[in-house]
Amino acid sequence: MSVAERIRADFPILNQTVNGRPLVYLDNAATTQKPRQVIEAVARYYETSNANVHRAIHTLGERATEQYEGARERVARFVGARDAREVVFTRNATEALNLVAYAWGLRRLGPGDEIVTTLMEHHSNFVPWQQVAEARGARLRVAAPEPDGTLDLERLAGLFTERTRLVAVTHASNVLGTINPVDEIARRAHEAGALVVVDGAQSAPHMPVDVAALGCDFFAFSGHKMLGPTGIGVLWGRRELLEAMEPFLYGGDMIAGVRLEGADWNEVPYKFEAGTPNIAGAIGLAAAIDYLEAVGMENVHAHEQRLTAYARRWLEEVGGIEIYGPRGERSGLLSFNLAGIHPHDVATVLNEEGVAIRAGHHCAQPLMDWLEVPATNRASFYIYNTEADVDRLAAALVKTKEFFGNVVR
Amino acid sequence: MSLDELYQEVIMDHYARPRNKGRLEHPDIDRELANPVCGDVIRVQVALDGGRVGDVRFSGKGCSISQASASMMTELIKGRTLDEARGLIERFLAMMKGEPGDYGALRDLQALQGVSRYPVRIKCATLAWHVLEGGLPAAAADAAAADAGGAAAADAVPVEGGGAAAAADADGAAAADANGATAPGKRKIHGSPER
């Protein structure tokens, strides 16, 4: 058995047919499947340790707390955080980015301040800043990519002024596959006196990430895009920044003390985790990280590079397909359009062939407008995908072209 | 269900050769909606003629299902009274919900019946109908005031770099939505012309 086949065997969901064909799952940028090890970790927690965390004076409560905090330390090591207290558990990357928007942006930005972002952001790293800018009278400046889908560092940095307070940028584009030079962007942003928030939803699952090396101030990602459960995400933030920030949600667990006249906040990260958190989700995420690190993040990245290059060659071979985003190193996805055939029609035909891809605007409408398309197809790969999966994708695309061939204008 | 059943010949024919596609110069009803799932936009324009649909056009980009549905819709409602048009909309939406019944009145559009078994595609088929549906009551009340389109909404936030022009001022009020009205199904009506 090859490595990919051994990995595949850990994913029960992949062992099924869709419309009579073995499932080929190529929608990993939306969410990934879960290995048995993650499913079992979640089940084991509920079967052996379930209790509320942090204050219970009983054995299960201690066990749950230990596992939940253990998961936090696991996440901290995974992203190179110097301190587990810099890891805030959220629902997902979207909530993590909103946390920064609410707890930092709305409170620290004022009229005339500037936020710089890019046209390749997912809505979750665009709309919060649009809203903060509107609420605070700040100015949102948006950098477009180069024609090849990369960001030009000089052009981006050219937008930085003495009023720039925040730079919000994605580490890897969920449409173009572009991997942005976050370390360079952070250095330039810091020179301009701005903070840097990074959307890592499409990078943390696919390549080694070290927040210290990146030099950013906030880094957000989602568990479900990296083999973990849905409903668990992470905001990493520099501790001194988190400590100076006000809470985002109020309630239980986030307070140190409450009086009739007011309340004091718990220490970081707890002041950002009001209410009972997703304990099982955090534990599942830690199991997912264990799984990924056993494979090795460098290997994950290399595997996806190979598959993406293989898929690109196939798509070019099929012909009549426009592929978006840069050549060379990129994250493990390809967005494309078949000439004259709408992505919805493509995805429907592919689904009949048992091949799951995504068709739509990928929550990146400003980028769709820039590409001058209403939508694209997107095939995205992960550790369990093989060249055989790509072959099935290519065969299904050939069939799509044949099916629509006589009506394509 | 096979692909041939979903993509019946009449659907592919309307997709390849859409009827009544284009613009009217003086529409009484002019309305546009986006499908939030894919970002497709369809605009429907109606010119009234003594309480009937005198002329009708649709425009916009979309998949085969949405384009064919819009095309067949325009053919079906041309010459109908507004009440008849409302009745046909009701029948079509019922068919897309998979409700059993006689849909003979929908003629060629019955070919879209299979779409009701593809939940994610139903919105493709119903988009043009929701555009028309939202336009009709205003038309009945006051045809002259039914003009809902035309106002071009400029992007409030300029895009910088990438060869684009230099920045203009934009202070965050990035409302790309010109009239802000909400249509049935809580979709926004976009005031901007076709993209």
Interface residues (C-beta under 8 A of the other chain):
Chain A: L119 Q130 V132 A133 E134 A135 R136 G137 A138 R139 L140 R141 V142 A143 A144 P145 E146 P147 D152 R155 L156 G158 L159 H342 P343 H344 D345 T348 V349 E352 A359 G360 H361 Q365 P366 M368 D369 W370 P374 A375 F403 F404 N406 V407 R409
Chain B: S2 L3 L6 Y7 M12 D13 Y15 A16 V37 C38 G39 D40 V41 K61 G62 C63 S64 I65 Y118 R121 C124 V157 P158 V159 E160 G161 G162 G163 A164 A167 D169 A170 D171 G172 A173 A174 R195
